[in-house]
Amino acid sequence: MSKQSQAVSLAEEYYDSPEADAFYLNVWGGEDIHIGIYDTPGEDIAQASRRTVETMARRIPDLGPETRIMDLGAGYGGSARYLASEFGCRVTCLNLSETQNDLNREKNAETGLDGLIDVVHGSFENVPADDASYDVVWSQDAILHSGDRPKVISEIDRILKPGGHVTFTDPMQADDVPDGVLQPILDRIHLSTLGSFAFYRAEFAKHGFAEEDIDPMLDQLRTHYFRVGQVLKNDYDEIIKLSGKLYVDNMLRGLDHWVNGADKGYLAWGILHFSKT
Ligand SMILES: C[S@@+](CC[C@H](N)C(=O)[O-])C[C@H]1O[C@@H](n2cnc3c(N)ncnc32)[C@H](O)[C@@H]1O
């Protein structure tokens, strides 16, 4: 099996598992499962996570009913519902996990947004969409799961219309990291590398994209993983009933690695926004 398809099938298996599904539903409430932007370190996770969506949306010019958006790795579709309900945008949610896609479809129907949102099963390494068919490509904390990020960027270039925008967040490594120090984090997500600001800048430059806005916020990654750990410890007995002790204990260890990596300055996170000239 190639490295690319191995990374894709591991991500699919992980997000489809009942343990992961129960964890994400109960800690984030089944909407946004990405790093939040916190006003205060103790803020509610869902509220901070929603602020990330609002912050990204504010930076894209002219969102409206004419805007077609592709969300790569869309999770439960919280961002799509926000973009559809606030701006009337038409959104395609591409996601590997059919467990998440089912809940996404249910929530879209419940909120009456299913006419604006399509939920599609597939991988962002091979996007099932026509060339130049989207105005905006959006992605939150998903591209890290790819075993072939240059391919994902080629796909973004292919499906965007000229003048289109791409905005995304991704847990990344710092531009300069000593060899080997990220191994505990990489092992946990079954990957050999993470992206970095330097990597994404260079890749989008190769495709002729212009940099609109690069906003590093490593402190938010640190706050977020610490906050998720706090919630897990506080509600431990309840959450192990849903996700199992093994899953939760592994998650707690994984979160510690992210927090330590952030404290040492080995990691990076933030909003990246480029446009196709
Ligand atoms: C941390 S979650 C973020 C979900 C969503 N973007 C959000 O912010 O709520 C990562 C998502 O990436 C999806 N994913 C991972 N690898 C993928 C791939 N190759 N193609 C499409 N989606 C993928 C997972 O199924 C999961 O929904």
The ligand as an SDF file (V2000), in Angstrom:
LIG
                    3D

 27 29  0  0  0  0  0  0  0  0999 V2000
   -9.7980   17.4340   13.1330 C   0  0  0  0  0  0  0  0  0  0  0  0
  -11.0660   16.9620   12.0240 S   0  0  0  0  0  0  0  0  0  0  0  0
  -11.6310   18.5590   11.4790 C   0  0  0  0  0  0  0  0  0  0  0  0
  -13.0290   18.5140   10.9170 C   0  0  0  0  0  0  0  0  0  0  0  0
  -13.6140   19.8220   10.4200 C   0  0  0  0  0  0  0  0  0  0  0  0
  -12.7480   20.4630    9.4540 N   0  0  0  0  0  0  0  0  0  0  0  0
  -13.8520   20.7760   11.5590 C   0  0  0  0  0  0  0  0  0  0  0  0
  -13.1000   21.7490   11.6470 O   0  0  0  0  0  0  0  0  0  0  0  0
  -14.7740   20.5680   12.3380 O   0  0  0  0  0  0  0  0  0  0  0  0
  -10.1890   16.3330   10.6040 C   0  0  0  0  0  0  0  0  0  0  0  0
  -11.1150   15.8880    9.4860 C   0  0  0  0  0  0  0  0  0  0  0  0
  -10.3610   15.5500    8.3400 O   0  0  0  0  0  0  0  0  0  0  0  0
  -11.0050   14.4550    7.7080 C   0  0  0  0  0  0  0  0  0  0  0  0
  -10.0100   13.8240    6.8180 N   0  0  0  0  0  0  0  0  0  0  0  0
   -8.8390   13.2480    7.1790 C   0  0  0  0  0  0  0  0  0  0  0  0
   -8.1890   12.8130    6.0810 N   0  0  0  0  0  0  0  0  0  0  0  0
   -8.9650   13.1270    4.9940 C   0  0  0  0  0  0  0  0  0  0  0  0
   -8.8320   12.9580    3.5750 C   0  0  0  0  0  0  0  0  0  0  0  0
   -7.7790   12.3480    3.0380 N   0  0  0  0  0  0  0  0  0  0  0  0
   -9.8130   13.4410    2.7930 N   0  0  0  0  0  0  0  0  0  0  0  0
  -10.9170   14.0440    3.3040 C   0  0  0  0  0  0  0  0  0  0  0  0
  -11.0900   14.2290    4.6450 N   0  0  0  0  0  0  0  0  0  0  0  0
  -10.1310   13.7820    5.4740 C   0  0  0  0  0  0  0  0  0  0  0  0
  -11.4800   13.5920    8.8550 C   0  0  0  0  0  0  0  0  0  0  0  0
  -12.4710   12.6690    8.4700 O   0  0  0  0  0  0  0  0  0  0  0  0
  -11.9810   14.6720    9.8160 C   0  0  0  0  0  0  0  0  0  0  0  0
  -13.3100   14.9990    9.5280 O   0  0  0  0  0  0  0  0  0  0  0  0
  1  2  1  0
  2  3  1  0
  2 10  1  0
  3  4  1  0
  4  5  1  0
  5  6  1  0
  5  7  1  0
  7  8  2  0
  7  9  1  0
 10 11  1  0
 11 12  1  0
 11 26  1  0
 12 13  1  0
 13 14  1  0
 13 24  1  0
 14 15  1  0
 14 23  1  0
 15 16  2  0
 16 17  1  0
 17 18  1  0
 17 23  2  0
 18 19  1  0
 18 20  2  0
 20 21  1  0
 21 22  2  0
 22 23  1  0
 24 25  1  0
 24 26  1  0
 26 27  1  0
M  CHG  2   2   1   9  -1
M  END
$$$$
